[in-house]
Amino acid sequence: MPHTRSKTPSSYISGWGMSVPEKIITNQHFSSYLETTNDWIMERTGIKERRFAEVGVGTSEFAASSADLAIVRAGLSKDQIDGVIVATITPDYSFPSVACLVQEKLQLKKGFAFDLGAACGGFVYALTVADSMIAKGIAKNILVIGVDLMSKVTDQNDRSTAILFGDGGGAVVLSATTPETGDRGILSSAIYADGDHSDILGAYCGTKNPYTQENIAKGEHYLKMNGREVFKIAVRTLTESSLESLNKASLTINDLDWVIAHQANQRILTAVAEKLAIDQDKMLSNVERYGNTSAGSIPILLSESIDQGVVKQDDIVILTGVGGGMTWGAVTVRI
């Protein structure tokens, strides 16, 4: 069953931040050793460049730096943070969690910390969980982070996937609403999953298929994707969950200011805008510069859009994502 929310906000986005590697990987990098060109990549994906983390740099670095900025923008002290939720599928280690590493890096001395794995749909899931916890009075201020280093789990010799993915993350502080925040906040959520599609997108090493020398030599630890099937499911589920979330908030497409969708590729974004019958300008995008950063894509774009003055206070925004599992969902928020 989907998660449902009341129409009265319990939490709002009080702070935001993003962090990406400095190293820029252009399409020319791939055309230098793969059978591809800049024009071919741009035509099929809309991606011009992406960022790659250096060897030895972990996911927690970008999680912590984006979270630190979000705390500052929220005007909070670190001892006011009650918990950390990190949406990621590329943790530094099997355990401890990235969330616990963020606690250590930022010296957050109280509250809970855990990771959530829903692939590219992870940030929407994490927001929904954090909003529910605040509504229940478990916490007042929660760091919600979406971050992935997809270059670490992608076969750089596989043309079908290497060109798509990049690294980075973003964070928000989700805070309990007050009389002063009015009707700003998370208005509704709709999250789903369908395990029948678990075989079309994933990295299939783990306890069932261990990380052995043989498996690694065969590249079984790398991400595998059926792009055609993912595209069809992504367009349908991003559209349906966005409309459902709007309906739960008693809003219509005409009330909508912006859509911030998972930045998988530009063709998906264009198709979803058409299905929603909205102007393409309302479908915000930075996929050209960052590629697909999985759980990081929505908070990176949200943070950039606020910083650039595109998304403003009181704007109605849909945040919607879809990822391996398959998982998907949408959150409607008044910024």
GUGURO-134104 format. One record per residue (C-alpha): residue number from 1; x, y, z. Coordinates in nm, 3 decimals. Layout:
! GUGURO-134104
NUM|X|Y|Z
...
//
This chain:
! GUGURO-134104
1|0.000|0.000|0.000
2|0.121|0.354|-0.070
3|0.209|0.591|0.209
4|-0.059|0.857|0.255
5|-0.027|1.197|0.421
6|-0.274|1.448|0.553
7|-0.304|1.782|0.373
8|-0.175|1.980|0.674
9|0.204|2.002|0.664
10|0.395|1.855|0.957
11|0.739|1.938|0.821
12|0.902|2.183|0.583
13|1.238|2.221|0.413
14|1.433|2.464|0.630
15|1.779|2.416|0.477
16|1.944|2.272|0.168
17|2.286|2.199|0.025
18|2.469|2.003|-0.244
19|2.816|1.864|-0.304
20|2.973|1.721|-0.620
21|3.328|1.620|-0.710
22|3.556|1.871|-0.880
23|3.660|1.628|-1.153
24|3.456|1.682|-1.471
25|3.419|1.395|-1.718
26|3.307|1.514|-2.062
27|3.160|1.305|-2.342
28|3.493|1.333|-2.520
29|3.642|1.115|-2.247
30|3.420|0.826|-2.355
31|3.461|0.885|-2.728
32|3.837|0.852|-2.677
33|3.807|0.480|-2.601
34|3.448|0.367|-2.667
35|3.256|0.349|-2.993
36|3.058|0.666|-2.930
37|3.058|1.040|-2.993
38|2.952|1.354|-2.811
39|2.660|1.396|-3.054
40|2.543|1.037|-3.002
41|2.544|1.076|-2.624
42|2.375|1.416|-2.631
43|2.104|1.298|-2.869
44|2.011|0.994|-2.661
45|2.062|1.124|-2.308
46|2.101|1.501|-2.303
47|2.415|1.455|-2.095
48|2.720|1.667|-2.179
49|2.934|1.602|-1.870
50|2.929|1.445|-1.526
51|3.145|1.446|-1.211
52|3.359|1.156|-1.087
53|3.496|1.120|-0.736
54|3.865|1.047|-0.700
55|3.988|0.700|-0.602
56|3.973|0.654|-0.225
57|3.699|0.915|-0.172
58|3.379|0.775|-0.023
59|3.013|0.860|-0.043
60|3.015|0.997|0.312
61|3.238|1.288|0.204
62|2.968|1.433|-0.019
63|2.689|1.339|0.220
64|2.859|1.527|0.503
65|2.955|1.837|0.306
66|2.605|1.884|0.160
67|2.449|1.821|0.503
68|2.680|2.072|0.671
69|2.566|2.340|0.427
70|2.200|2.248|0.479
71|2.235|2.289|0.857
72|2.388|2.635|0.812
73|2.111|2.744|0.575
74|1.849|2.615|0.818
75|1.998|2.846|1.081
76|2.038|2.557|1.322
77|2.317|2.440|1.547
78|2.438|2.084|1.514
79|2.295|1.990|1.853
80|1.948|2.068|1.716
81|1.970|1.786|1.461
82|1.770|1.487|1.586
83|1.854|1.234|1.318
84|2.018|1.153|0.986
85|1.865|0.953|0.700
86|2.085|0.883|0.400
87|1.938|0.751|0.077
88|2.218|0.568|-0.104
89|2.308|0.245|-0.284
90|2.682|0.317|-0.285
91|2.784|0.323|0.084
92|3.144|0.358|0.193
93|3.119|0.014|0.355
94|2.866|-0.265|0.399
95|2.843|-0.125|0.749
96|2.861|0.105|0.940
97|2.608|0.315|0.754
98|2.688|0.634|0.568
99|2.451|0.808|0.811
100|2.667|0.708|1.106
101|2.977|0.831|0.921
102|2.801|1.163|0.862
103|2.729|1.182|1.235
104|3.099|1.134|1.306
105|3.220|1.379|1.040
106|2.982|1.654|1.153
107|3.007|1.565|1.522
108|2.633|1.525|1.564
109|2.603|1.402|1.919
110|2.242|1.290|1.948
111|1.962|1.119|1.764
112|1.932|0.834|1.518
113|2.117|0.755|1.196
114|2.041|0.503|0.924
115|2.068|0.444|0.550
116|1.778|0.376|0.317
117|1.821|0.182|-0.006
118|1.569|0.258|-0.279
119|1.816|0.342|-0.557
120|1.722|0.646|-0.766
121|1.388|0.669|-0.583
122|1.566|0.688|-0.249
123|1.543|1.059|-0.176
124|1.164|1.063|-0.218
125|1.140|0.761|0.012
126|1.369|0.922|0.269
127|1.169|1.247|0.269
128|0.849|1.051|0.324
129|1.000|0.858|0.616
130|1.142|1.173|0.776
131|0.813|1.360|0.736
132|0.629|1.070|0.903
133|0.875|1.068|1.195
134|0.830|1.440|1.249
135|0.452|1.402|1.230
136|0.474|1.138|1.505
137|0.681|1.369|1.727
138|0.990|1.147|1.709
139|1.208|1.434|1.589
140|1.196|1.806|1.510
141|1.489|1.842|1.270
142|1.610|1.561|1.045
143|1.891|1.565|0.791
144|1.767|1.394|0.474
145|2.049|1.318|0.232
146|2.047|1.166|-0.116
147|2.392|1.071|-0.241
148|2.558|0.818|-0.469
149|2.895|0.765|-0.632
150|2.771|0.577|-0.935
151|3.107|0.582|-1.111
152|3.224|0.330|-0.851
153|2.963|0.069|-0.949
154|2.950|0.127|-1.325
155|3.156|-0.063|-1.582
156|3.343|0.215|-1.757
157|3.387|-0.009|-2.063
158|3.012|-0.064|-2.106
159|2.891|0.203|-2.347
160|2.527|0.153|-2.254
161|2.580|0.253|-1.889
162|2.917|0.430|-1.856
163|2.796|0.744|-2.031
164|2.492|0.786|-1.804
165|2.614|0.804|-1.448
166|2.792|1.055|-1.228
167|2.868|1.124|-0.863
168|2.733|1.367|-0.606
169|2.474|1.433|-0.343
170|2.244|1.682|-0.182
171|2.076|1.730|0.152
172|1.787|1.908|0.316
173|1.698|1.973|0.675
174|1.337|1.874|0.729
175|1.198|2.063|1.028
176|0.871|2.057|1.218
177|0.632|2.328|1.104
178|0.539|2.615|1.334
179|0.269|2.884|1.319
180|0.528|3.108|1.152
181|0.584|2.865|0.862
182|0.214|2.872|0.773
183|0.116|2.625|0.502
184|0.471|2.567|0.378
185|0.591|2.210|0.388
186|0.534|1.859|0.262
187|0.172|1.839|0.152
188|0.151|1.478|0.037
189|0.349|1.170|-0.059
190|0.290|0.861|-0.271
191|0.554|0.587|-0.273
192|0.545|0.243|-0.436
193|0.758|-0.054|-0.535
194|0.722|-0.355|-0.765
195|0.971|-0.635|-0.707
196|0.857|-0.810|-1.024
197|1.092|-0.571|-1.204
198|1.392|-0.637|-0.982
199|1.581|-0.796|-1.271
200|1.594|-0.493|-1.505
201|1.815|-0.262|-1.300
202|2.059|-0.354|-1.027
203|2.407|-0.454|-0.915
204|2.377|-0.825|-0.850
205|2.657|-0.916|-0.612
206|2.591|-0.974|-0.243
207|2.519|-1.259|-0.006
208|2.356|-1.469|-0.279
209|2.625|-1.397|-0.538
210|2.939|-1.315|-0.337
211|3.216|-1.076|-0.429
212|3.461|-1.345|-0.538
213|3.762|-1.294|-0.763
214|3.580|-1.489|-1.032
215|3.262|-1.279|-1.012
216|3.457|-0.955|-1.011
217|3.666|-1.069|-1.309
218|3.338|-1.125|-1.496
219|3.211|-0.780|-1.397
220|2.915|-0.917|-1.204
221|2.958|-0.651|-0.935
222|2.881|-0.374|-1.183
223|2.542|-0.218|-1.246
224|2.330|-0.390|-1.511
225|2.034|-0.225|-1.683
226|1.766|-0.303|-1.939
227|1.739|0.053|-2.066
228|1.431|0.004|-2.284
229|1.223|-0.143|-1.999
230|1.348|0.110|-1.745
231|1.251|0.395|-1.978
232|0.892|0.272|-2.016
233|0.842|0.214|-1.643
234|1.007|0.544|-1.551
235|0.782|0.756|-1.772
236|0.467|0.583|-1.648
237|0.549|0.578|-1.277
238|0.690|0.931|-1.255
239|0.374|1.060|-1.422
240|0.128|0.853|-1.219
241|0.288|0.918|-0.879
242|0.316|1.291|-0.950
243|-0.053|1.316|-1.034
244|-0.148|1.107|-0.731
245|0.060|1.322|-0.498
246|-0.097|1.639|-0.638
247|-0.444|1.493|-0.596
248|-0.374|1.397|-0.234
249|-0.277|1.758|-0.168
250|-0.606|1.875|-0.326
251|-0.407|2.048|-0.599
252|-0.414|2.035|-0.978
253|-0.155|2.073|-1.252
254|-0.254|2.439|-1.274
255|-0.131|2.490|-0.915
256|0.209|2.347|-0.996
257|0.513|2.572|-1.030
258|0.789|2.317|-1.089
259|0.868|1.948|-1.126
260|1.204|1.824|-0.998
261|1.230|1.467|-1.123
262|1.510|1.216|-1.096
263|1.769|1.316|-1.355
264|1.802|0.988|-1.545
265|1.817|1.135|-1.893
266|1.657|1.422|-2.080
267|1.434|1.201|-2.294
268|1.256|1.071|-1.983
269|1.212|1.425|-1.847
270|1.069|1.545|-2.177
271|0.829|1.250|-2.198
272|0.703|1.299|-1.841
273|0.640|1.671|-1.900
274|0.435|1.577|-2.207
275|0.236|1.317|-2.012
276|0.168|1.569|-1.736
277|0.067|1.827|-1.998
278|0.293|2.092|-1.849
279|0.523|2.339|-2.017
280|0.871|2.190|-2.063
281|1.015|2.491|-1.877
282|0.844|2.367|-1.559
283|1.038|2.040|-1.578
284|1.367|2.154|-1.426
285|1.685|1.984|-1.540
286|2.059|1.981|-1.481
287|2.122|1.634|-1.625
288|2.336|1.795|-1.895
289|2.602|1.885|-1.635
290|2.581|1.602|-1.380
291|2.437|1.296|-1.551
292|2.245|1.041|-1.346
293|2.356|1.070|-0.982
294|2.090|0.824|-0.857
295|1.960|0.929|-0.513
296|2.165|1.247|-0.538
297|1.990|1.388|-0.842
298|1.676|1.536|-0.685
299|1.842|1.713|-0.390
300|2.125|1.842|-0.613
301|1.875|1.996|-0.854
302|1.655|2.126|-0.571
303|1.951|2.295|-0.402
304|2.078|2.447|-0.726
305|1.732|2.572|-0.821
306|1.683|2.745|-0.485
307|2.032|2.895|-0.492
308|1.976|3.029|-0.844
309|1.645|3.190|-0.744
310|1.444|2.969|-0.979
311|1.253|2.792|-0.701
312|1.125|3.043|-0.447
313|0.947|3.035|-0.114
314|0.580|2.931|-0.144
315|0.633|2.764|-0.483
316|0.451|2.432|-0.529
317|0.705|2.169|-0.636
318|0.674|1.800|-0.712
319|0.980|1.591|-0.626
320|0.956|1.256|-0.805
321|1.194|0.967|-0.851
322|1.215|0.613|-0.984
323|1.488|0.356|-0.938
324|1.593|-0.006|-0.930
325|1.368|-0.238|-0.739
326|1.165|-0.097|-0.902
327|1.087|0.182|-0.658
328|0.914|0.511|-0.731
329|0.718|0.791|-0.577
330|0.644|1.160|-0.555
331|0.628|1.426|-0.287
332|0.437|1.751|-0.326
333|0.590|2.033|-0.125
334|0.530|2.403|-0.077
335|0.884|2.539|-0.046
//
